[in-house]
Amino acid sequence: MLINKDSLSIYVHIPFCVRKCLYCDFLSFNCDKRAIDDYFVALLTEVKEKSADFRNLQVKSIFFGGGTPSYVDAEHICDTLKCTRENFNVADDAEISIECNPASAIYDKLQAYREAGINRISIGAQSLNDEELARIGRAHNADMFRETFENARRAGFDNINVDIMSALPGQSMDSYMETLSKVVNLNPEHISAYSLIVEEGTPFYDMELDFPDEEEDRRMYHETKRFLSEHGYHRYEISNYSRDGYECYHNKVYWKRGNYLGLGLGASSMVDNIRWKNTEEFNEYLSHESNKKELHSLTKSECMEEFMFLGLRLTSGVCCSDFKAEFGQDIDEVYGKIIEKYIAEGLLIKDGDNLFLSDEGMDVSNTVMADFLLD
Ligand code: SF4
């Protein structure tokens, strides 16, 4: 997929959740109804204000993420989408996604999303084992997930992603595979399978927990690929799998360094190699004081680094002629030695114009990618 630099993707951050999961380090919290209403007033103001700078770009995808977008009244989401359409140049066939959690995504909301034109839904299942879900502090159980999935189909969604997690405390290989198998039986178009990473500052960081060891974690990762490819899902990114034709356009924009505009609290943007981030202070956001902080124009070296380590996340890898077109230099001139080294070690593969990580390379992707940092 070619990402057109004359297009734009929009991310809308909804920072509210029913309660905080024990492993969560996303910008999210619980709030009363009044604060949520105030947030959407500020968000619509931001949509209108920012649109003036981007009318020349066609919007190819919109993603409502969080937090839990399905936690708030559907009206808020539908009004935000309507306002975005009125103010930006949104393509008729734009991919419009929303993240939902089973505890809050009731049928009426799903139906309202569909009617408003949202055409992709991402459901945070994480596990279909109730004990594992309780241990990580999720607000739903496996039955609630199944009901949400069925309701999404009934509401007309024919592009559904399910998020699952491995390496959870107390999780065995068998219970992980049971989750994977039950998810596949529902036949979603897309599956994201991430391994839990315990971040500093989360409750999990200070807890004594029984996590699968590194070897077990690796086995889960390998089994995910094997099992999903046997069931017709191809891996197109380190942790993302899809049926043919259902790769997520929006996420590929991030990995291919297309233009994206983040709206809402703490949302990040990158347009024409300039990065900025909205304030993370709720009251500051509500007062519209500072929605364009930390403006940073990326240097050529930073752009090259990102081109490599984001592009190598994709199984299709990076395209050498795209590198030359973007930076005016051959990829070998900049990275020749590193590329040669990893090809010799069997971690990178060069096939025609494409350079990508082998399966072994994907296993140690962090180490390989770190080598693409320039001094
Ligand atoms: S639902 Fe997601 S964003 Fe909300 S607390 Fe849990 S992990 Fe964090």
Boltz pocket constraint, residues with backbone or C-beta under 6 A from the ligand:
constraints:
  - pocket:
      binder: B
      contacts: [[A, 16], [A, 17], [A, 19], [A, 20], [A, 21], [A, 23], [A, 24], [A, 25], [A, 26], [A, 28], [A, 66], [A, 67], [A, 68], [A, 101]]
      max_distance: 6.0
